[in-house]
């Protein structure tokens, strides 16, 4: 099995909706596929934080409200996954209350 880490950079003059679209595309791809491999487990959170930072830097074009919603959603994803897994483990009797 061959696993390769692939890094891309999006460059150009983007409008507000294009910035959000690119942010979600890159961040969700990183969040769901970026964990395979030892080095990738370390770099994935760094890349996600870098994506959030770039989105905050472009808040004037996107709008602060949309940026805030996007950041909260990205930060809430791990919490939602943990809650889902713990609920599933409780319902199957793998954990005790």
Residue frames as qw, qx, qy, qz and C-alpha x, y, z in Angstrom:
[[0.000, 0.890, 0.455, 0.000, 0.00, 0.00, 0.00],
 [0.433, 0.173, 0.022, 0.884, 1.37, 3.37, -0.99],
 [0.144, -0.879, -0.423, 0.165, 0.29, 6.50, 0.85],
 [0.445, 0.276, 0.087, 0.848, 1.37, 9.91, -0.40],
 [0.110, -0.700, -0.375, 0.598, 0.94, 13.26, 1.30],
 [0.337, 0.508, 0.456, 0.649, -0.33, 15.83, -1.18],
 [0.153, -0.611, -0.284, 0.723, -0.22, 19.57, -0.51],
 [0.318, 0.602, 0.478, 0.555, -1.93, 22.16, -2.70],
 [0.142, -0.418, -0.196, 0.875, -2.03, 25.93, -2.67],
 [0.276, 0.754, 0.566, 0.184, -4.86, 27.99, -4.08],
 [0.282, -0.362, 0.045, 0.887, -3.71, 31.33, -5.48],
 [0.134, 0.475, 0.576, 0.651, -5.53, 34.11, -7.24],
 [0.182, -0.069, 0.175, -0.965, -7.90, 37.03, -6.77],
 [0.167, -0.368, -0.913, -0.049, -10.99, 35.44, -5.24],
 [0.363, -0.480, -0.128, -0.788, -14.36, 37.04, -4.54],
 [0.439, -0.350, 0.550, -0.617, -16.09, 36.44, -1.19],
 [0.916, 0.033, 0.145, -0.372, -18.17, 33.40, -2.25],
 [0.789, 0.439, -0.418, 0.099, -15.16, 31.84, -4.00],
 [0.048, 0.536, -0.680, 0.499, -13.07, 32.27, -0.84],
 [0.660, -0.214, 0.485, -0.532, -15.70, 30.45, 1.23],
 [0.936, 0.256, -0.079, -0.228, -16.09, 27.71, -1.36],
 [0.592, 0.520, -0.558, 0.260, -12.34, 27.14, -1.54],
 [0.222, -0.482, 0.637, -0.559, -12.05, 27.23, 2.26],
 [0.817, -0.094, 0.350, -0.449, -14.74, 24.56, 2.72],
 [0.888, 0.381, -0.245, -0.079, -13.39, 22.38, -0.07],
 [0.447, 0.532, -0.614, 0.374, -9.81, 22.41, 1.23],
 [0.298, -0.426, 0.606, -0.602, -10.66, 22.25, 4.93],
 [0.872, -0.045, 0.234, -0.427, -13.17, 19.41, 4.67],
 [0.843, 0.393, -0.365, 0.042, -10.84, 17.40, 2.44],
 [0.239, 0.514, -0.660, 0.493, -8.05, 17.89, 4.98],
 [0.517, -0.337, 0.482, -0.623, -10.33, 17.11, 7.92],
 [0.920, 0.037, 0.183, -0.344, -11.61, 13.82, 6.50],
 [0.917, 0.352, -0.126, 0.137, -8.66, 12.50, 4.50],
 [0.231, 0.813, -0.409, 0.345, -5.67, 14.20, 6.09],
 [0.618, -0.604, 0.420, -0.276, -5.18, 11.81, 9.03],
 [0.993, 0.103, 0.038, 0.050, -3.71, 8.83, 7.20],
 [0.689, 0.427, -0.285, 0.512, -0.04, 8.61, 8.13],
 [0.605, -0.464, -0.356, 0.540, 2.15, 9.50, 11.08],
 [0.269, -0.077, 0.052, 0.959, 3.40, 12.85, 9.76],
 [0.194, -0.431, -0.494, -0.730, -0.06, 13.71, 8.44],
 [0.503, -0.638, -0.579, 0.075, -1.56, 13.22, 11.91],
 [0.430, -0.462, -0.178, 0.755, 0.75, 15.96, 13.11],
 [0.149, -0.043, 0.312, 0.937, 0.35, 18.26, 10.11],
 [0.093, -0.556, -0.728, -0.389, -3.43, 18.01, 9.62],
 [0.265, -0.809, -0.437, 0.290, -4.32, 20.24, 12.61],
 [0.319, -0.449, 0.163, 0.819, -1.64, 22.71, 11.50],
 [0.099, 0.170, 0.624, 0.756, -3.12, 22.89, 8.00],
 [0.167, -0.703, -0.675, -0.148, -6.65, 23.31, 9.33],
 [0.317, -0.747, -0.225, 0.540, -5.51, 26.16, 11.59],
 [0.262, -0.234, 0.383, 0.854, -3.68, 27.72, 8.63],
 [0.010, 0.449, 0.708, 0.545, -6.89, 27.52, 6.56],
 [0.255, -0.805, -0.516, 0.148, -8.83, 29.20, 9.38],
 [0.354, -0.572, 0.024, 0.740, -6.17, 31.91, 9.65],
 [0.178, 0.037, 0.542, 0.820, -6.33, 32.63, 5.92],
 [0.109, -0.646, -0.689, -0.310, -10.13, 32.84, 6.09],
 [0.322, -0.783, -0.333, 0.414, -9.91, 35.32, 8.98],
 [0.333, -0.340, 0.257, 0.841, -7.42, 37.38, 6.96],
 [0.003, 0.192, 0.612, 0.767, -9.96, 37.66, 4.14],
 [0.002, -0.529, -0.762, 0.372, -12.90, 38.55, 6.39],
 [0.141, 0.488, 0.015, -0.861, -13.41, 41.95, 4.75],
 [0.298, 0.169, -0.657, -0.672, -14.29, 40.25, 1.47],
 [0.298, -0.215, -0.926, -0.090, -16.31, 37.41, 2.96],
 [0.483, -0.596, -0.117, -0.631, -18.00, 39.18, 5.87],
 [0.072, -0.414, 0.747, -0.516, -17.32, 38.66, 9.56],
 [0.755, -0.084, 0.335, -0.558, -20.56, 36.82, 10.21],
 [0.916, 0.301, -0.219, -0.153, -19.84, 34.14, 7.60],
 [0.414, 0.517, -0.665, 0.344, -16.25, 33.83, 8.83],
 [0.361, -0.357, 0.621, -0.597, -17.41, 33.40, 12.43],
 [0.892, 0.057, 0.159, -0.420, -19.93, 30.72, 11.44],
 [0.802, 0.432, -0.411, 0.028, -17.31, 28.87, 9.39],
 [0.181, 0.506, -0.707, 0.460, -14.73, 28.94, 12.19],
 [0.573, -0.240, 0.528, -0.579, -17.23, 27.74, 14.79],
 [0.931, 0.190, -0.026, -0.311, -18.37, 24.91, 12.51],
 [0.658, 0.477, -0.555, 0.180, -14.81, 23.75, 11.83],
 [0.015, -0.430, 0.710, -0.557, -13.92, 23.84, 15.53],
 [0.701, -0.123, 0.379, -0.591, -17.14, 22.00, 16.45],
 [0.781, 0.290, -0.477, -0.279, -16.49, 19.08, 14.06],
 [0.380, 0.247, -0.843, 0.291, -14.20, 17.13, 16.43],
 [0.320, -0.074, 0.610, -0.721, -16.63, 17.64, 19.31],
 [0.770, 0.172, -0.034, -0.614, -19.50, 16.32, 17.20],
 [0.688, 0.291, -0.660, -0.078, -17.50, 13.25, 16.17],
 [0.126, 0.206, -0.823, 0.514, -16.53, 12.50, 19.79],
 [0.518, 0.022, 0.418, -0.746, -20.14, 12.88, 20.94],
 [0.800, 0.236, -0.284, -0.473, -21.39, 10.62, 18.14],
 [0.567, 0.280, -0.765, 0.117, -18.81, 7.92, 18.90],
 [0.061, -0.142, 0.763, -0.628, -19.45, 8.01, 22.64],
 [0.667, 0.087, 0.191, -0.715, -23.22, 7.79, 22.08],
 [0.784, 0.269, -0.483, -0.281, -22.71, 4.83, 19.79],
 [0.362, 0.257, -0.828, 0.343, -20.42, 3.13, 22.31],
 [0.327, -0.072, 0.596, -0.729, -22.98, 3.69, 25.10],
 [0.761, 0.163, -0.012, -0.628, -25.84, 2.33, 23.01],
 [0.788, 0.260, -0.550, -0.095, -23.86, -0.82, 22.18],
 [0.838, -0.543, -0.022, -0.043, -22.82, -1.35, 25.80],
 [0.747, 0.341, -0.261, 0.508, -19.13, -0.67, 25.18],
 [0.132, 0.358, -0.388, 0.839, -19.04, 2.09, 27.80],
 [0.356, -0.545, -0.731, 0.203, -20.70, 2.31, 31.18],
 [0.095, -0.806, -0.150, -0.565, -22.45, 5.36, 32.51]]
